[in-house]
Amino acid sequence: MSEPETIKVGSPLQGHLARVVELLRRQRVVEELAHRQAGASTELVDNLVHRQNQVELQREIDLLHPADIALVLEALPTDERLEVWNLVKADRDGETLLEVSDAVRESLLADMDLPEILAAAEQLDADEVADLAEDLPDDVLHELMQRMDVPEREQLRSAMSYDDDQVGSLMDFEMVSIREDVSLEVVLRYLRRFDELPEHTDKIFVVNDDNRLTGVLPIKWLLVNDPSRMVGELMAADANTFRPEDDVNETAQAFERYDIVTAPVVDSEGRLIGRVTIDAMVDVIREESEAEARGRVGLREEEDIFASVWSSVRN
């Protein structure tokens, strides 16, 4: 995420933000009173109020999704942002870092020590680590790669090798693939082995012995067809596929045009190497729309300036 989002007026999240701001304000008032009236009893009261505020702040933060925590952090001044950031539970640090803008992420990482950054990054998949890679200290990135198994390490290197405007930079490596020479019954048994399917799994990718993509099998087709039927006779062979070098904006337009939820990414020889999902494309579409909106505002400002200058010349 390169540009921060804004919290909508009247939204539930605005209520959470208002309570966070009020708790922070209350804490500042108590600190100022304690500073003016130094003494053992004042310090005791200050500590009690501070702990109570911390408990209430923690409760507010715990209620929020990492994406919403990111929006709250974006809305706060630096000092208060860091105070709230320190209350985010460690197991949600990584996801929250993914959601904040580049500038805010930099400030949060600067407030963390290396073991904290490493623990946060270890929670993430290879493609998500790649999104953070340029902001991570070299020591952390090196240690992460040492702790990864070989396939994960290769996935990380692959994702880091593409430019931000290429599909490869947004590739997701969590996907389900099957062979075309198996029955739907076999596929169903295979899927039951998962604790949960990767997010946005609306279809399964079908590959041959060389891992070349031969088609896709929509999940819903598993439910409405005889389990004895073979994948090869049911799969759709004309699926939308993308290459890692493809332009992300053009890919996002294709997702929007064809209502795609997830699509396979293949290399130059047609081998399946990853997938791209709707959540990544929504971010691209939003950023492109915001850029266009800023451009229109800039154009109107230029037109207003030109009109003003032209008017003064005429007069």
C-alpha atoms as a printed R data frame, in Angstrom:
    type eleno elety resid chain resno       x       y       z
1   ATOM     1    CA   MET     A     1   0.000   0.000   0.000
2   ATOM     2    CA   SER     A     2   1.690   3.219  -1.090
3   ATOM     3    CA   GLU     A     3  -1.044   5.719  -0.225
4   ATOM     4    CA   PRO     A     4  -2.960   5.821   3.077
5   ATOM     5    CA   GLU     A     5  -6.713   5.308   3.023
6   ATOM     6    CA   THR     A     6  -9.071   7.543   4.944
7   ATOM     7    CA   ILE     A     7 -11.611   6.606   7.603
8   ATOM     8    CA   LYS     A     8 -15.160   7.306   6.443
9   ATOM     9    CA   VAL     A     9 -17.248   9.690   8.515
10  ATOM    10    CA   GLY     A    10 -19.933   7.821  10.450
11  ATOM    11    CA   SER     A    11 -18.294   4.419  10.015
12  ATOM    12    CA   PRO     A    12 -17.838   2.038  12.984
13  ATOM    13    CA   LEU     A    13 -14.092   2.479  12.573
14  ATOM    14    CA   GLN     A    14 -14.460   6.224  13.142
15  ATOM    15    CA   GLY     A    15 -16.032   5.374  16.506
16  ATOM    16    CA   HIS     A    16 -13.047   3.226  17.434
17  ATOM    17    CA   LEU     A    17 -10.688   6.005  16.380
18  ATOM    18    CA   ALA     A    18 -12.620   8.545  18.454
19  ATOM    19    CA   ARG     A    19 -12.346   6.333  21.557
20  ATOM    20    CA   VAL     A    20  -8.618   5.790  20.982
21  ATOM    21    CA   VAL     A    21  -8.064   9.537  20.604
22  ATOM    22    CA   GLU     A    22 -10.099  10.264  23.751
23  ATOM    23    CA   LEU     A    23  -8.123   7.739  25.802
24  ATOM    24    CA   LEU     A    24  -4.860   9.215  24.565
25  ATOM    25    CA   ARG     A    25  -6.092  12.741  25.351
26  ATOM    26    CA   ARG     A    26  -7.134  11.679  28.855
27  ATOM    27    CA   GLN     A    27  -3.684  10.212  29.431
28  ATOM    28    CA   ARG     A    28  -2.016  13.465  28.344
29  ATOM    29    CA   VAL     A    29  -4.178  15.477  30.754
30  ATOM    30    CA   VAL     A    30  -3.226  13.227  33.661
31  ATOM    31    CA   GLU     A    31   0.453  13.422  32.742
32  ATOM    32    CA   GLU     A    32   0.321  17.219  32.654
33  ATOM    33    CA   LEU     A    33  -1.397  17.385  36.074
34  ATOM    34    CA   ALA     A    34   1.137  14.977  37.536
35  ATOM    35    CA   HIS     A    35   3.962  17.079  36.136
36  ATOM    36    CA   ARG     A    36   2.559  20.257  37.728
37  ATOM    37    CA   GLN     A    37   1.813  18.649  41.093
38  ATOM    38    CA   ALA     A    38   4.740  16.351  41.712
39  ATOM    39    CA   GLY     A    39   4.381  14.047  44.694
40  ATOM    40    CA   ALA     A    40   4.070  10.413  45.716
41  ATOM    41    CA   SER     A    41   0.264  10.420  45.795
42  ATOM    42    CA   THR     A    42   0.027  12.195  42.440
43  ATOM    43    CA   GLU     A    43   2.426   9.711  40.881
44  ATOM    44    CA   LEU     A    44   0.375   6.814  42.247
45  ATOM    45    CA   VAL     A    45  -2.836   8.234  40.762
46  ATOM    46    CA   ASP     A    46  -1.045   8.843  37.472
47  ATOM    47    CA   ASN     A    47   0.143   5.228  37.352
48  ATOM    48    CA   LEU     A    48  -3.324   3.894  38.129
49  ATOM    49    CA   VAL     A    49  -4.996   6.038  35.453
50  ATOM    50    CA   HIS     A    50  -2.257   5.167  32.975
51  ATOM    51    CA   ARG     A    51  -2.767   1.432  33.530
52  ATOM    52    CA   GLN     A    52  -6.526   1.806  33.213
53  ATOM    53    CA   ASN     A    53  -6.114   3.743  29.957
54  ATOM    54    CA   GLN     A    54  -3.706   1.120  28.645
55  ATOM    55    CA   VAL     A    55  -6.223  -1.645  29.365
56  ATOM    56    CA   GLU     A    56  -8.993   0.268  27.566
57  ATOM    57    CA   LEU     A    57  -6.735   1.126  24.645
58  ATOM    58    CA   GLN     A    58  -5.662  -2.504  24.385
59  ATOM    59    CA   ARG     A    59  -9.317  -3.553  24.328
60  ATOM    60    CA   GLU     A    60 -10.084  -1.141  21.473
61  ATOM    61    CA   ILE     A    61  -7.093  -2.296  19.425
62  ATOM    62    CA   ASP     A    62  -7.852  -5.981  19.988
63  ATOM    63    CA   LEU     A    63 -11.310  -5.505  18.461
64  ATOM    64    CA   LEU     A    64  -9.881  -4.301  15.145
65  ATOM    65    CA   HIS     A    65  -8.747  -6.144  12.035
66  ATOM    66    CA   PRO     A    66  -5.086  -5.426  11.090
67  ATOM    67    CA   ALA     A    67  -6.303  -3.377   8.092
68  ATOM    68    CA   ASP     A    68  -8.388  -1.219  10.456
69  ATOM    69    CA   ILE     A    69  -5.505  -0.898  12.912
70  ATOM    70    CA   ALA     A    70  -3.461   0.417   9.995
71  ATOM    71    CA   LEU     A    71  -6.074   3.097   9.276
72  ATOM    72    CA   VAL     A    72  -6.143   4.160  12.923
73  ATOM    73    CA   LEU     A    73  -2.339   4.394  12.969
74  ATOM    74    CA   GLU     A    74  -2.423   6.480   9.791
75  ATOM    75    CA   ALA     A    75  -4.827   8.942  11.427
76  ATOM    76    CA   LEU     A    76  -2.714   9.575  14.550
77  ATOM    77    CA   PRO     A    77   0.234  11.960  15.108
78  ATOM    78    CA   THR     A    78   3.626  10.230  15.320
79  ATOM    79    CA   ASP     A    79   3.941  10.054  19.140
80  ATOM    80    CA   GLU     A    80   0.430   8.713  19.638
81  ATOM    81    CA   ARG     A    81   0.823   6.362  16.683
82  ATOM    82    CA   LEU     A    82   3.841   4.731  18.299
83  ATOM    83    CA   GLU     A    83   2.020   4.482  21.621
84  ATOM    84    CA   VAL     A    84  -0.843   2.621  19.969
85  ATOM    85    CA   TRP     A    85   1.535   0.536  17.831
86  ATOM    86    CA   ASN     A    86   3.186  -0.777  21.002
87  ATOM    87    CA   LEU     A    87  -0.216  -2.146  22.057
88  ATOM    88    CA   VAL     A    88  -0.734  -4.159  18.860
89  ATOM    89    CA   LYS     A    89  -0.270  -7.817  19.704
90  ATOM    90    CA   ALA     A    90   2.891  -9.369  18.281
91  ATOM    91    CA   ASP     A    91   1.011 -11.964  16.228
92  ATOM    92    CA   ARG     A    92  -0.652  -9.150  14.236
93  ATOM    93    CA   ASP     A    93   2.408  -6.958  13.690
94  ATOM    94    CA   GLY     A    94   3.259  -8.473  10.320
95  ATOM    95    CA   GLU     A    95  -0.216  -8.103   8.822
96  ATOM    96    CA   THR     A    96  -0.505  -4.540  10.108
97  ATOM    97    CA   LEU     A    97   2.866  -3.570   8.622
98  ATOM    98    CA   LEU     A    98   1.615  -4.826   5.256
99  ATOM    99    CA   GLU     A    99  -1.432  -2.547   5.422
100 ATOM   100    CA   VAL     A   100   0.105   0.810   6.391
101 ATOM   101    CA   SER     A   101   1.553   3.306   3.928
102 ATOM   102    CA   ASP     A   102   5.265   3.289   3.141
103 ATOM   103    CA   ALA     A   103   6.042   6.353   5.278
104 ATOM   104    CA   VAL     A   104   4.171   5.062   8.328
105 ATOM   105    CA   ARG     A   105   5.707   1.604   7.939
106 ATOM   106    CA   GLU     A   106   9.149   3.173   8.001
107 ATOM   107    CA   SER     A   107   8.387   4.967  11.269
108 ATOM   108    CA   LEU     A   108   6.974   1.808  12.880
109 ATOM   109    CA   LEU     A   109   9.957  -0.312  11.870
110 ATOM   110    CA   ALA     A   110  12.306   2.352  13.240
111 ATOM   111    CA   ASP     A   111  10.601   1.929  16.637
112 ATOM   112    CA   MET     A   112  11.159  -1.866  16.658
113 ATOM   113    CA   ASP     A   113  14.314  -3.770  17.504
114 ATOM   114    CA   LEU     A   114  15.641  -6.458  15.158
115 ATOM   115    CA   PRO     A   115  14.139  -9.469  17.018
116 ATOM   116    CA   GLU     A   116  10.702  -7.776  16.931
117 ATOM   117    CA   ILE     A   117  10.958  -7.111  13.190
118 ATOM   118    CA   LEU     A   118  12.108 -10.680  12.566
119 ATOM   119    CA   ALA     A   119   9.208 -12.106  14.615
120 ATOM   120    CA   ALA     A   120   6.714  -9.934  12.693
121 ATOM   121    CA   ALA     A   121   8.110 -10.901   9.282
122 ATOM   122    CA   GLU     A   122   8.166 -14.604  10.136
123 ATOM   123    CA   GLN     A   123   4.364 -14.542  10.373
124 ATOM   124    CA   LEU     A   124   4.118 -13.716   6.664
125 ATOM   125    CA   ASP     A   125   4.191 -15.774   3.489
126 ATOM   126    CA   ALA     A   126   7.032 -15.398   1.000
127 ATOM   127    CA   ASP     A   127   5.048 -13.087  -1.299
128 ATOM   128    CA   GLU     A   128   4.113 -10.870   1.663
129 ATOM   129    CA   VAL     A   129   7.727 -10.701   2.863
130 ATOM   130    CA   ALA     A   130   8.624  -9.575  -0.652
131 ATOM   131    CA   ASP     A   131   6.212  -6.636  -0.249
132 ATOM   132    CA   LEU     A   132   8.135  -5.547   2.865
133 ATOM   133    CA   ALA     A   133  11.617  -6.492   1.666
134 ATOM   134    CA   GLU     A   134  12.833  -3.034   0.664
135 ATOM   135    CA   ASP     A   135  11.900  -1.672   4.116
136 ATOM   136    CA   LEU     A   136  13.445  -4.509   6.135
137 ATOM   137    CA   PRO     A   137  16.979  -4.247   7.548
138 ATOM   138    CA   ASP     A   138  19.448  -6.400   5.607
139 ATOM   139    CA   ASP     A   139  20.197  -8.465   8.720
140 ATOM   140    CA   VAL     A   140  16.520  -9.328   9.126
141 ATOM   141    CA   LEU     A   141  16.039 -10.225   5.466
142 ATOM   142    CA   HIS     A   142  19.137 -12.420   5.509
143 ATOM   143    CA   GLU     A   143  18.020 -14.210   8.684
144 ATOM   144    CA   LEU     A   144  14.526 -14.732   7.252
145 ATOM   145    CA   MET     A   145  15.922 -16.357   4.142
146 ATOM   146    CA   GLN     A   146  18.130 -18.601   6.261
147 ATOM   147    CA   ARG     A   147  15.082 -19.820   8.190
148 ATOM   148    CA   MET     A   148  12.991 -20.511   5.089
149 ATOM   149    CA   ASP     A   149  12.911 -23.871   3.367
150 ATOM   150    CA   VAL     A   150  14.213 -24.042  -0.194
151 ATOM   151    CA   PRO     A   151  10.850 -23.590  -2.005
152 ATOM   152    CA   GLU     A   152   9.958 -20.566   0.166
153 ATOM   153    CA   ARG     A   153  13.373 -19.028  -0.408
154 ATOM   154    CA   GLU     A   154  13.003 -19.433  -4.160
155 ATOM   155    CA   GLN     A   155   9.512 -17.936  -4.028
156 ATOM   156    CA   LEU     A   156  10.832 -14.912  -2.136
157 ATOM   157    CA   ARG     A   157  13.689 -14.405  -4.592
158 ATOM   158    CA   SER     A   158  11.240 -14.729  -7.474
159 ATOM   159    CA   ALA     A   159   8.797 -12.163  -6.053
160 ATOM   160    CA   MET     A   160  11.625  -9.723  -5.288
161 ATOM   161    CA   SER     A   161  12.959  -9.946  -8.838
162 ATOM   162    CA   TYR     A   162   9.984  -8.122 -10.405
163 ATOM   163    CA   ASP     A   163   9.250  -4.407 -10.590
164 ATOM   164    CA   ASP     A   164   6.306  -2.940  -8.679
165 ATOM   165    CA   ASP     A   165   4.332  -2.485 -11.904
166 ATOM   166    CA   GLN     A   166   4.630  -6.169 -12.867
167 ATOM   167    CA   VAL     A   167   2.262  -8.973 -11.900
168 ATOM   168    CA   GLY     A   168   5.163 -10.970 -10.473
169 ATOM   169    CA   SER     A   169   5.520  -8.485  -7.634
170 ATOM   170    CA   LEU     A   170   1.938  -9.286  -6.536
171 ATOM   171    CA   MET     A   171   2.059 -13.053  -7.007
172 ATOM   172    CA   ASP     A   172   0.624 -15.280  -4.311
173 ATOM   173    CA   PHE     A   173   2.166 -18.732  -3.917
174 ATOM   174    CA   GLU     A   174  -0.624 -20.273  -1.817
175 ATOM   175    CA   MET     A   175  -2.730 -22.194  -4.308
176 ATOM   176    CA   VAL     A   176  -4.265 -25.591  -4.958
177 ATOM   177    CA   SER     A   177  -3.313 -27.575  -8.046
178 ATOM   178    CA   ILE     A   178  -4.390 -31.048  -9.231
179 ATOM   179    CA   ARG     A   179  -3.781 -33.412 -12.146
180 ATOM   180    CA   GLU     A   180  -6.295 -33.774 -14.950
181 ATOM   181    CA   ASP     A   181  -6.200 -37.596 -14.872
182 ATOM   182    CA   VAL     A   182  -7.920 -37.927 -11.474
183 ATOM   183    CA   SER     A   183 -11.600 -38.115 -10.549
184 ATOM   184    CA   LEU     A   184 -13.596 -35.493  -8.686
185 ATOM   185    CA   GLU     A   185 -13.834 -37.936  -5.786
186 ATOM   186    CA   VAL     A   186 -10.032 -37.927  -5.502
187 ATOM   187    CA   VAL     A   187 -10.032 -34.130  -5.626
188 ATOM   188    CA   LEU     A   188 -12.601 -33.925  -2.818
189 ATOM   189    CA   ARG     A   189 -10.554 -36.284  -0.654
190 ATOM   190    CA   TYR     A   190  -7.476 -34.158  -1.336
191 ATOM   191    CA   LEU     A   191  -9.242 -30.929  -0.362
192 ATOM   192    CA   ARG     A   192 -10.424 -32.446   2.921
193 ATOM   193    CA   ARG     A   193  -6.781 -32.728   3.965
194 ATOM   194    CA   PHE     A   194  -6.522 -28.928   4.169
195 ATOM   195    CA   ASP     A   195  -7.307 -27.209   7.475
196 ATOM   196    CA   GLU     A   196  -8.581 -24.377   5.291
197 ATOM   197    CA   LEU     A   197  -8.215 -23.447   1.648
198 ATOM   198    CA   PRO     A   198  -6.135 -20.407   0.659
199 ATOM   199    CA   GLU     A   199  -8.198 -17.225   0.580
200 ATOM   200    CA   HIS     A   200 -10.092 -16.506  -2.661
201 ATOM   201    CA   THR     A   201  -9.886 -20.118  -3.822
202 ATOM   202    CA   ASP     A   202 -12.797 -20.139  -6.257
203 ATOM   203    CA   LYS     A   203 -11.056 -22.524  -8.644
204 ATOM   204    CA   ILE     A   204  -8.392 -25.231  -8.640
205 ATOM   205    CA   PHE     A   205  -5.541 -25.100 -11.145
206 ATOM   206    CA   VAL     A   206  -5.080 -28.188 -13.310
207 ATOM   207    CA   VAL     A   207  -1.528 -29.166 -14.345
208 ATOM   208    CA   ASN     A   208   0.169 -32.011 -16.195
209 ATOM   209    CA   ASP     A   209   3.254 -34.022 -15.210
210 ATOM   210    CA   ASP     A   210   5.547 -31.092 -16.087
211 ATOM   211    CA   ASN     A   211   3.490 -28.651 -13.969
212 ATOM   212    CA   ARG     A   212   2.229 -26.947 -17.120
213 ATOM   213    CA   LEU     A   213  -1.199 -25.402 -16.700
214 ATOM   214    CA   THR     A   214  -3.829 -27.239 -18.743
215 ATOM   215    CA   GLY     A   215  -6.999 -25.692 -17.304
216 ATOM   216    CA   VAL     A   216  -8.941 -24.723 -14.200
217 ATOM   217    CA   LEU     A   217 -11.706 -26.450 -12.253
218 ATOM   218    CA   PRO     A   218 -14.163 -24.097 -10.502
219 ATOM   219    CA   ILE     A   219 -14.881 -25.251  -6.953
220 ATOM   220    CA   LYS     A   220 -18.641 -25.113  -7.548
221 ATOM   221    CA   TRP     A   221 -18.320 -27.710 -10.312
222 ATOM   222    CA   LEU     A   222 -17.170 -30.203  -7.678
223 ATOM   223    CA   LEU     A   223 -20.523 -29.886  -5.972
224 ATOM   224    CA   VAL     A   224 -22.815 -30.359  -8.967
225 ATOM   225    CA   ASN     A   225 -21.107 -33.180 -10.859
226 ATOM   226    CA   ASP     A   226 -20.843 -36.928 -10.359
227 ATOM   227    CA   PRO     A   227 -17.747 -37.661  -8.207
228 ATOM   228    CA   SER     A   228 -16.721 -40.425 -10.638
229 ATOM   229    CA   ARG     A   229 -16.181 -37.974 -13.498
230 ATOM   230    CA   MET     A   230 -12.618 -37.041 -14.435
231 ATOM   231    CA   VAL     A   231 -11.099 -33.602 -14.008
232 ATOM   232    CA   GLY     A   232  -9.861 -33.588 -17.609
233 ATOM   233    CA   GLU     A   233 -13.354 -33.870 -19.072
234 ATOM   234    CA   LEU     A   234 -14.819 -31.103 -16.900
235 ATOM   235    CA   MET     A   235 -12.077 -28.512 -16.582
236 ATOM   236    CA   ALA     A   236 -12.166 -25.208 -18.446
237 ATOM   237    CA   ALA     A   237  -9.171 -25.085 -20.749
238 ATOM   238    CA   ASP     A   238  -9.575 -21.424 -21.751
239 ATOM   239    CA   ALA     A   239  -8.912 -19.827 -18.354
240 ATOM   240    CA   ASN     A   240  -7.591 -16.284 -17.990
241 ATOM   241    CA   THR     A   241  -3.870 -16.609 -17.332
242 ATOM   242    CA   PHE     A   242  -1.168 -14.027 -16.756
243 ATOM   243    CA   ARG     A   243   2.595 -13.817 -16.999
244 ATOM   244    CA   PRO     A   244   4.751 -12.394 -14.203
245 ATOM   245    CA   GLU     A   245   6.011  -9.698 -16.572
246 ATOM   246    CA   ASP     A   246   2.476  -8.450 -17.353
247 ATOM   247    CA   ASP     A   247   1.539  -4.882 -16.412
248 ATOM   248    CA   VAL     A   248  -0.423  -4.761 -13.140
249 ATOM   249    CA   ASN     A   249  -2.786  -2.024 -14.319
250 ATOM   250    CA   GLU     A   250  -3.766  -3.964 -17.446
251 ATOM   251    CA   THR     A   251  -4.188  -7.093 -15.323
252 ATOM   252    CA   ALA     A   252  -6.392  -5.198 -12.852
253 ATOM   253    CA   GLN     A   253  -8.564  -4.009 -15.753
254 ATOM   254    CA   ALA     A   254  -8.941  -7.627 -16.897
255 ATOM   255    CA   PHE     A   255  -9.990  -8.671 -13.376
256 ATOM   256    CA   GLU     A   256 -12.589  -5.920 -13.365
257 ATOM   257    CA   ARG     A   257 -13.831  -6.647 -16.887
258 ATOM   258    CA   TYR     A   258 -14.192 -10.417 -16.487
259 ATOM   259    CA   ASP     A   259 -15.126 -10.536 -12.754
260 ATOM   260    CA   ILE     A   260 -12.069 -12.641 -11.942
261 ATOM   261    CA   VAL     A   261 -11.485 -13.689  -8.330
262 ATOM   262    CA   THR     A   262  -8.182 -15.475  -8.813
263 ATOM   263    CA   ALA     A   263  -6.094 -16.363 -11.865
264 ATOM   264    CA   PRO     A   264  -3.003 -18.486 -12.502
265 ATOM   265    CA   VAL     A   265   0.384 -16.988 -13.317
266 ATOM   266    CA   VAL     A   266   2.553 -19.022 -15.686
267 ATOM   267    CA   ASP     A   267   6.104 -18.716 -16.954
268 ATOM   268    CA   SER     A   268   7.203 -18.535 -20.594
269 ATOM   269    CA   GLU     A   269   6.787 -22.311 -20.951
270 ATOM   270    CA   GLY     A   270   3.311 -22.391 -19.449
271 ATOM   271    CA   ARG     A   271   4.369 -23.805 -16.078
272 ATOM   272    CA   LEU     A   272   2.285 -22.752 -13.096
273 ATOM   273    CA   ILE     A   273   4.396 -20.540 -10.806
274 ATOM   274    CA   GLY     A   274   1.804 -18.652  -8.754
275 ATOM   275    CA   ARG     A   275  -1.507 -16.896  -8.795
276 ATOM   276    CA   VAL     A   276  -2.864 -13.366  -8.554
277 ATOM   277    CA   THR     A   277  -5.966 -12.588  -6.508
278 ATOM   278    CA   ILE     A   278  -8.724 -10.006  -6.448
279 ATOM   279    CA   ASP     A   279  -7.539  -8.377  -3.211
280 ATOM   280    CA   ALA     A   280  -4.225  -7.405  -4.832
281 ATOM   281    CA   MET     A   281  -6.041  -6.119  -7.910
282 ATOM   282    CA   VAL     A   282  -8.493  -4.056  -5.848
283 ATOM   283    CA   ASP     A   283  -5.517  -2.237  -4.316
284 ATOM   284    CA   VAL     A   284  -4.156  -1.534  -7.808
285 ATOM   285    CA   ILE     A   285  -7.535  -0.261  -9.048
286 ATOM   286    CA   ARG     A   286  -7.957   1.961  -5.985
287 ATOM   287    CA   GLU     A   287  -4.464   3.457  -6.282
288 ATOM   288    CA   GLU     A   288  -4.991   4.095  -9.995
289 ATOM   289    CA   SER     A   289  -8.340   5.806  -9.275
290 ATOM   290    CA   GLU     A   290  -6.777   7.951  -6.558
291 ATOM   291    CA   ALA     A   291  -3.956   8.946  -8.898
292 ATOM   292    CA   GLU     A   292  -6.475   9.910 -11.583
293 ATOM   293    CA   ALA     A   293  -8.470  11.924  -9.030
294 ATOM   294    CA   ARG     A   294  -5.346  13.779  -7.910
295 ATOM   295    CA   GLY     A   295  -4.517  14.420 -11.546
296 ATOM   296    CA   ARG     A   296  -7.972  15.892 -12.188
297 ATOM   297    CA   VAL     A   297  -7.635  18.155  -9.147
298 ATOM   298    CA   GLY     A   298  -4.234  19.298 -10.390
299 ATOM   299    CA   LEU     A   299  -5.638  19.960 -13.852
300 ATOM   300    CA   ARG     A   300  -8.501  22.033 -12.424
301 ATOM   301    CA   GLU     A   301  -6.018  24.028 -10.339
302 ATOM   302    CA   GLU     A   302  -3.943  24.724 -13.453
303 ATOM   303    CA   GLU     A   303  -7.081  25.758 -15.343
304 ATOM   304    CA   ASP     A   304  -8.065  28.104 -12.488
305 ATOM   305    CA   ILE     A   305  -4.603  29.671 -12.483
306 ATOM   306    CA   PHE     A   306  -4.685  30.083 -16.261
307 ATOM   307    CA   ALA     A   307  -8.161  31.653 -16.093
308 ATOM   308    CA   SER     A   308  -7.008  34.037 -13.361
309 ATOM   309    CA   VAL     A   309  -3.915  35.071 -15.304
310 ATOM   310    CA   TRP     A   310  -5.911  35.462 -18.530
311 ATOM   311    CA   SER     A   311  -8.480  37.570 -16.716
312 ATOM   312    CA   SER     A   312  -5.814  39.877 -15.306
313 ATOM   313    CA   VAL     A   313  -4.214  40.229 -18.735
314 ATOM   314    CA   ARG     A   314  -7.543  41.157 -20.323
315 ATOM   315    CA   ASN     A   315  -8.249  43.697 -17.605
